Amino acid sequence: MVTDDGTFEADFLVVALGADYDVDATPGLVEGGNEFYSVAGASALRDVLPRFERGAAIIGVTGKTFKCPPAPSETALLLDDYLAARGRREATEISLVMPFGTPIPPSPDTSRAILAAFAERGIKFVKDSLVRALDPGRKVAVLSDGAEMPYELFLGVPVHRVPEVVVESGLAADAYGWVPVNKKTLETNFPGVFAVGDVNGVGTPKAGVFAEGAARVVAAAIIAQLRGGPSPEAYKGAGSCYVEFGHNQVGRVDVDFLSGPKPTGTFQAASEALVREKAQFGASRLERWFGSQP
């Protein structure tokens, strides 16, 4: 492995470089919209949102693969909360454009709950679509089928891509081809080289809980090889995601992508108790990984 601090050799290599954002892949996004997936983009919205008083807001997904599939739906519901608290909701419209037929495909119950919340709060769900471009001059978003939607506020989920250094290494075929791995072991086509987290193409969502589970499997496999022990259980692609419903309510979906013939998910209805559980989940990871409390 070659770094800016020297060259290193290893018996095992674990690649966990995540996914990068390609905002330039969507014409007009930089000039006429806002992305909220990066820290800088989310921080910039502190100045953007207070200026949005009336008109159409679009939360738009621009690529088929993106981090945290519930996040766009959560954004729509939290934007509804934000505008209602400031007395602007009646003067505004909220639409969500997503490439899925339902908000959370593996869990019909979760999708029904989200769609019911959308209906209750007047949020339009535009399914099976991507935002391909923005026309800042006309203030319209152009969808994958050529349809156009006018907007005053555009919040975009940017196209995700493989980090360039991973492409150059030969682990990935191109910028949009996630690193292929053995679904059970997460080993790449190169012996002793593993890929975990958002950078791989194992078939799970790009979310921290799945990276955490994958890291456990890879760590156990490396320890087993070094000590001559039995191979660990196969990666199951299972994890839990908390879903913000607004109104100080959080739901939870437990999903399993690889154990059975197809992905499945179970839903726990939104509640204040799950707000506390989510906070504890986050605090436990901060303590475990960084030795600090929020």
N, C-alpha and C positions, 0 to 999 in steps of 0.2 A: 504494500500500500504506500503510495507516494502522497505526502502532505507538504504543507508549506513549512513544516518543521523537520522534514527529513523523510527518509524511506524506512519502512518497517516491514519485517517479515513475521508471519504468524502461522501457527498450525490450524487455527480456525479464524474465520472472519465473519462477523455479523454486520450486515448492512442495514442501517435503520435511519436513512436520510430523509424519510418522509416524502411529501409531494410539494412541488413548487407551484406558484400561481403564474399563469400566462395571461395577464390582462390584455396584452396586445392582440391576442387571438380573437377578441371580440371587437370589431371595428366600432369606434365611438364610445366605448366604455370609459376610457380615461377622460375623454373630453366632455362627455355628456351624462355620466353616471357616477355611481359610488360603489366600490366593493367593500364588503364588511368582514371578510374572512381573515385578513391580515391584521396585526395589532395596529399598524399605522392607519389602515382603512377604517377600522372600527373606531379608533380615537378621533378621526376626522369627522365622524358623524355627530360628535358633540356640538360642532358648529353648524352642521347641515340641518339636523332635525328641528331645532328651534325656529328655523326660517320657513319650514314647510307648514303653511296655514290652510291651503285649500287645493283641490284638484286630485289627480290620480297618482297613487303610489303603486309601484310595481316592485315586487321581490322576484327577481328573475334568475333562474339557473341557466348557465351558458354552456355547460358541458355535461356529458352523461355520467361521468364519475366525479364525485366530490365528497369532501369530508363531512361526516355527521349528517346523514340523510334527513333526520328530523329538523335540522337547524333552520331551513327556509320556512317551514311551517311555524316553528317557534317564533321566528322573526315577525311573521305576519300577525300572530296573536299578541306579541309584546308591543308591536307598533300600534295595534288597536288600543291596548291599555294606555300607551303613552299619549296618543291623540285624544282619547276620551278624558284623561285626567286634565288635559289642557283646554278642554272645551272646543276641540277642533274636529272631532270625529264626524259630525254631521256634514261638514263642509268638504270631506275627503272621501276617497275611495281606495280600497286596498285590494290588489290582485296578486296572486302567486302563480308563477309559471314554472312548471316542473316537468321533467322528462318521464315521470312515472304515471301510471294510470290511477294510482292511489297514493296518499302521502307516505305510507309505510307498507310496501307490498308484502313483506313476510308476515305481517300481523293485521288481518282484516279488522279485528276489534279495535286496534289502535287507530287505524285509518278511519273507521266509522266515528270514533270519538273526536278525532281532529276535524273531520268534515262536518260533524254536528256543531262543533264550536265555530267553525267558519260560517255555517248557515245562521247561527244565532247572532253572530256579530257582523254579518254582511260582508264577508270576505269572499272574493271570487277565486275559485280554484281552476286554473287552466291546465289540464292534464296532457300528458304525452307530447309536450312541446318544450323547445329550448329557445332562448333568446339568442339569435345569431348576430345581431348588430343593433346599434343605436344610431338614430339620425338626430344629432343634437340640435341642428337647425330647426327641424320640424317638431322636435320633442316627441319622437315616436320610437317604440321598440319594434324591431322586425323579428318575427318568430320563424321557426324552422320550416313552417308550411307557407311562408310568405305573408301571412297575416300581419297587420300592424296594430299596435296598441299605443294610444297617446299616454304621456306621463308628465307629471311635474317633478316627481321624485322617483329615482331608480336606484334600487339597492340590489347589486348584482353578486351572485356567487361566481367567481371567476373560473375560467377553464383551468383544470389541474393538469400538471405534466410531471414527467419523471425528471429529477434533477439532472442537469447536463453531465455532471461528473459520472453519474451512473450509466448514462448512455455511452459516454466515451469509454467506459471500462469494458463494454461488451456484455454487461449483465442484462441490459434492456435493448431491444431491437431498435427502438426509436423513442422520441420524446413522449409519445402517448401509449407506449406499450409497457405496462407495468412488469416488473421482474417476474418471470415465471418461476414457480417453486413447486416442490413436491407438497401436495396438500396435507399430507400426514406429518411431515417432518420439517417443512419450510426450508429445506435445503435447495439451493439453486442447481443449475446444470453443472456448476463447478464444485467438485467434492470439497467438503469442509467450509464452503461459503454459504451462509444462510441470509435470508432477507426477511425482516419482520416489519410490521407496521404499514404505513401508507404506501411505501415504495413497492410492495409486492402485489402480485395479481392472484392471490390465493382465492379470492371470491367472497371475502367478507367486506363489510363496510369499512371505510377509512375513518376510524375512530380510535381514541386512546385505549378504550377497554379491550379492543381486539389486539392492539399492539401489545398490551400488557399480557394477555393470555398467550400470545405467540412467543413472547420473550421467555415466559416460563418453560414452554415446551423446548425451545432451543437451548436454554441454559441446562435443562435436565439432560438433553441429548449429549451435549458437550461433556458434562460431568460423567455421564455413563460411559462415553468413549474413553475418557482419560482414566477412569477407575476400572474399566472392564466390566461394568455392571450391565443389567438388562436395559433394553431400550425403553424409553418412557412411553406413555400412552400417546396415541395420535392426537394431533391438534383437532379440536372439535369446532372451532369457529363460533364459540358461544360467548355471549356477553349481555350485559344489561345497559340500557340507555334511558336516561331520565329525560322527560319531555315537558318543556315549559308550556303551560296552557294559559298563562296570564291569570289575572284575578287572584294572585298568590296561590296558585294551584300547580302542582307538578304530577305528571303521570309517569309510569315506568313500563317499558317493554323489554321482555327477556327473549332474546332471539338465539336460534341455533341454525347455523348455515351449512354445516358439513356433516353432521351425524347421520342424517336421514337422506331420503331420496330428493328432498327439496327443502329450502329454508322454511322454518316455522317460527312463530312468535306468539307470546302470551302477554296480555295487557293487564296492568293494575290501574284502576281508575284514578284520575287526578284527585289529589287531596292535599291538605296542609301538612299531613304527616309525612308525605313523600318530599315536601319541601325540606323538612328537617333531615330526612334520610339522605337527600342529595347533598346537602351541606356537609353532612358527616362523611359521605363518600369522598368529596373533594378534599376535606381536611385530612383524611387518613392518607391520601396520596401525597399531599404536601409534606406530611410528617415522614412518610416512608421514603420518599425520593429525595427530599431536600432538607429534612430535619427541622422543618419550621411549621408553625401554625398560621392560619390566615389572619 
